[in-house]
Amino acid sequence: LMTIIGPILSVGQKGKPMSIAVAYKVAANPQDARVEPDGRIDWSRGKLGISDYDPAAIQVAREAADVSGTELVGVSVGTVAATAAKEKKNVLARGLDRVMTLGDDKTSEWSSVQVAGALAALIQRIGGVTLVVTGDASVDEGAQLMPALVGARLGLPTFLEVTHVEPSGTGWQITQNYD
């Protein structure tokens, strides 16, 4: 399942190519964390990797970009390590055309609203984005807030639990899970 953020009707800027953005998160795997006797969580052994929820979103976004003939741009906000060249290379290997990231160790202290604002700013910098795809949650927090917060920042509707997306006329047709 994934979340779609975007207008039903695609609105592009004249002379600017259309793009699809896919948000992804690189974080330490919670299974690698250890709880210390004083209750602190030790993440030092946590290996960085893309969130478990994001590969499906990237695949669906890649398929939509291929069918619509648009560029696929990955966007991510995280620590310097999470946005380093190695992590960018790993995510590019999943089919993205390029990535735009904000890497700052202070982001680990940011609220979800601050991260959503930064993701929305990255998406706006791409220009011509007609669709934003995200995983339903992130492996480290799993709060499922980010898609709605990014959609609100961009002034776009958010569609949750999407199972399929395809171009349709001047917009996108989505299928949602209603179980």
N, C-alpha and C positions, 0 to 999 in steps of 0.2 A: 504494500500500500504506500501511497505517497500523497503529497499535498500539492495542489496547483494554486498558484497565485497569478491572476491575470485577468484582463478583460475578455469577455466572450467575443467581442469584435476586436480584431487586431487594428491598432492605430499606429502607423509608422510615421517617421519624420521624412519629409521629401529628401531624396538623395542619400539617405542613410540606410545601410543594409539592416535588415531585421536580424535579431538575435534571440536566442533562448538562453536564460540563465538557470543554472542549477546550483543551489546552495549545498555545501557539504561541510562536515566538521571532522577535523582530525583531533583525536583525544586519546588519552591513555585508556586502555581496556580496564574496566572496573574489576575484572576477574584477577588482574595482576596486583590490585591494591591490597594492603595489609592494614588491619586495625591494630594500633599500638595499645598497650595496657592503659594509657591515660585517655584513650578514646580518639586520639588523632588518627587520621587516615594517612598512611605512608604510600605515596604514589611513585616513589623512586624506582621501583621495579616495573612500573607500568610501561608497556611498549606502546608507542604512538601508532595509530592507524586510523583509517577512515571509519566513521561510525557505521555500525551494522545496518542501519536503516538507509544509508545513502546509496549503495551500489544499485539498488532497484530504481531509485529516482534518476540516477545518472543514465542507466540503460534506457529508460523510457524517454528521457529528455533527448538522448542521442538519436533514438528512433524518430522522434518528432522533428528534430532538426534535419535529419536525413530526408524525411518525406517532404518537409516544407522547404528544403534547400537553404536553411539558415545556419548561422554559426552557433556553436554551443560553447558558452563561457561559464566556467566554474567560479563561484565566489565563496570566500571563506574568511572568517575572522578568528584569530586565535593567538597563541603565544608565538614568540619568534621561532621556537623549535617546531611548532605545528604548521608553520607557514614557510619552513625552510625549503631549499631547492629539492632535497630528497623527497619530501612529502608532496611537493608540487609535481615532481616527476612521476610518483606513484599514482596520483590522481589523473594526470594527463594520459597515462597508459590505459585508463579505463574508457577513453574515447572523447575526452574534452578537446576542443580546438585550442583553447587557452584558458588561463586562470588569472583572476584578480584577487589578491589577498591583502588583508591588513594584519601585520604581525607585530604584536607588542605584548610583552609579558604582563602589562597592567590589565590586559583584557580578561585575565583569569579572575580578576576581582570585579569585573563589570556585571551589572544587572542584565537580565534578559532584554530589557527595553534598550539599554545602551548597545548591546550586540546587534539587536534588530535595526537600530538606527544606522550603525556602521554597515551592515549588510545592504540595507536599502540605498545608502550612499554609493556603495560599490556598484550596485545594479544600475543606478541612475547614471553613473559615469560611463557605463557600457554604451548607453544610448540605443534606441530602437528595439528595446526588449519587449517582445509581445507575450512572453510566457515565462513564468518563474516556477521551477519545480524543486521541491524539497522532500526529504524523507519525512515520515510522520513524527519522528522524535530523534533525539540524539542518545547515543549509548551511555554517556556520562550523566546526563540529567534526566532525560526522558519526560520532561514536563509537557511536551507538545504545545508549547506557547509560541515558539519562534515563527512558524508560518503565519499565524494570525497577526503577530506584531509587525512582521515585515510587510504583509499585505496592507495593514493599516497605515504604516509609514509611507507606502507607495500610493495609497489611495485606491487600491485595487481589491476586488473580491477574493476571498480565499475559499477553496473547495477542498474539503478533507476526505480522506479515505478513497482517493482516486485509484482506480485499477487500470484505466486505459485513457489515452489522449491521442487525438488525431486532428489534423487540419480539416476544417469544414467551411467551404466558401471563404469568407473574409475573417473567420475566427477559428475557434477550436471546439471540438466536440469531446466531452469528457464522460467517462462512466465511473460512477461512485459505488462503493460497497455499502449496502444498507442492511447488513445482518444484524 
